[in-house]
């Protein structure tokens, strides 16, 4: 259980090449709405990060400075995600792949003097176990890729490591096929997606609960 006033930052991403509609940008406001009811006394903030090498990282720095979150859970999509992929570490490596603006990263690493890997500071194993108890597909991932999801995760971990405040920072990959059109059948589930929209919200609540060390209050 975390003590004192707790601010939880939830972020998603905007569109990027091959993903013209990113479900996480819609998920995090819905998740925050449900979380405010499920976790009384906790402040929730949501933001959508630009899917751009330069402005995305700059935006993240600004958010941490502005909000000083106790907990930050970042959500992204991946074509490799089999359900909830809870990332165990971020890597100090960038792929030379165009961002949403068509730009490439200027360097192959995020920090020239940084560690190759930084470990997540949320209880990864406990999160996966909790999701599986609810019958949701959940996995520990040790490879967050080398695109902007990993860049945001590593940057957040590095920022937290350089402060004296307590932080819990995690990253969750969801299937890229999670449908953003909620009017479609099965609560927005894509025929090839292992998660429904309801699963994504319910699972998100369990991730928050496991990170805070609290049960989910359902009304």
C-alpha positions, 0 to 999 in steps of 0.5 A: 500500500502506498502512503500519502496522496497518490497521483496516478498518471495513465497514458496512451499513444496517438496514431502511427504508421500501420496503426491509424487509430490507436485504441490506447488514446480512447482506453485511458480516459475510460479507464480513469473514469472507472478507476476513480470509482474503484479507488476512492481518494486516488487522483487520476490524470490521463494524457495521450503522448505524441507518437513522435521521437522528439516531441513524444519524449519532451512531452513525457518530461513535461508531464512528470515535472507538472504532475509528479505522479506517484504511479505512472502506467503507460499503455501502447499497442503491439502486433505481437501482444497476445493479451496484456503484455506487462513489460518487465524492462525498458531498453536503451535502444532506438530503432531507425523507424519513422515516427508519425511525422515521418522522422527518424531518431537522431541517435541509436540510444536514449541516453549515451550514459544510460544503463542498457536496461532499466527494470519496471518498478511495478509488481510485474509478476503479481499483475500477471497473476491477478489478471490470470485469476480473472481469466484474462490473457496476461504475460510477462514480456522482457522485450518492449521493442525499440519503438516509441513505447519502449522509448517512453518506458525507458525514459520514464524509468530513467527520470524516476531513477534520478529522483528521490521520490517514490515512483512506480512505473510500468508499461502495458502492451495491448493487441494492436487489433483492439478495436476503437469502434465501440459500436461493433459487436462483442463490445468492440472486439476484433475477430482476431483480438484476444481482448474485448473493450470491456476486458481492457478496462477491467484488466486495467483496473486490476493492473492499477489495483495490483500496483497500488496494493489495493482491491478493486471496489466494484459497485 
